[in-house]
Amino acid sequence: MCSAEPINCFPMLMNILSNTFLRLFNSTARIRVWSDPFPSIPSPELKGDIFFICLSYMLILAAGLPPHFAVSSMEDYKVKT
């Protein structure tokens, strides 16, 4: 009925238990439970834009880290630590 992951199995278990209790009390209503842990992005263009923004941010971050370590090492060398 569900995969072994708790994020998928818990809503299914709640659905089964809730509907079982409703049937025990002779109710005709049913409860429907679903799991959507990650919000879906409606358009593929937006998904591509978000990807390229994150990629450019990571490239800028990666380009800025090595000089930071080099400057830190030079300051340690000057202070003779």
C-alpha positions in Angstrom: 0.0 0.0 0.0 2.9 2.4 0.7 6.6 2.5 0.5 8.8 1.9 3.5 9.6 5.6 3.9 7.7 7.2 6.8 6.9 10.3 4.9 4.8 8.3 2.5 3.4 5.6 4.8 2.0 7.8 7.6 -0.7 9.6 5.5 -1.7 6.2 4.1 -2.0 4.7 7.6 -4.0 7.7 8.8 -6.4 7.3 5.8 -6.9 3.6 6.5 -7.5 4.1 10.2 -9.8 7.1 9.8 -12.0 5.3 7.2 -12.1 2.2 9.3 -13.4 4.1 12.3 -16.0 5.8 10.1 -17.2 2.5 8.8 -17.4 1.2 12.4 -19.8 4.0 13.3 -21.9 3.4 10.2 -21.0 6.6 8.4 -21.1 7.0 4.7 -18.5 9.8 4.6 -14.9 9.0 3.6 -11.7 10.8 4.4 -9.1 11.3 1.7 -5.5 11.9 2.8 -2.6 12.7 0.5 1.1 13.6 0.9 2.8 16.3 -1.1 6.1 16.9 0.8 7.6 19.2 -1.8 5.7 21.9 -3.5 5.5 21.4 -7.3 6.7 24.1 -9.6 4.0 24.8 -12.3 6.1 25.7 -15.3 9.3 24.0 -16.5 10.7 27.5 -17.4 10.5 28.6 -13.8 12.3 25.4 -12.8 15.1 26.1 -15.3 15.4 29.7 -14.0 15.7 28.5 -10.4 18.3 26.0 -11.5 20.5 28.6 -13.3 20.2 31.1 -10.4 21.4 28.5 -8.0 24.1 27.4 -10.3 25.4 30.9 -10.8 25.3 31.5 -7.1 27.4 28.4 -6.5 29.9 29.3 -9.2 30.4 32.8 -7.7 30.8 31.2 -4.2 33.3 28.6 -5.5 35.3 31.4 -7.2 35.4 33.4 -4.1 36.6 30.7 -1.6 40.2 30.0 -2.8 41.3 33.7 -2.5 39.8 33.8 1.0 42.0 30.9 2.0 45.1 32.4 0.3 44.6 35.7 2.1 44.1 34.0 5.4 47.3 31.9 4.9 49.3 35.1 4.0 48.1 36.9 7.1 49.2 33.9 9.2 52.6 33.9 7.5 53.0 37.7 8.2 52.1 37.3 11.9 54.3 34.1 12.1 51.6 32.0 13.7 
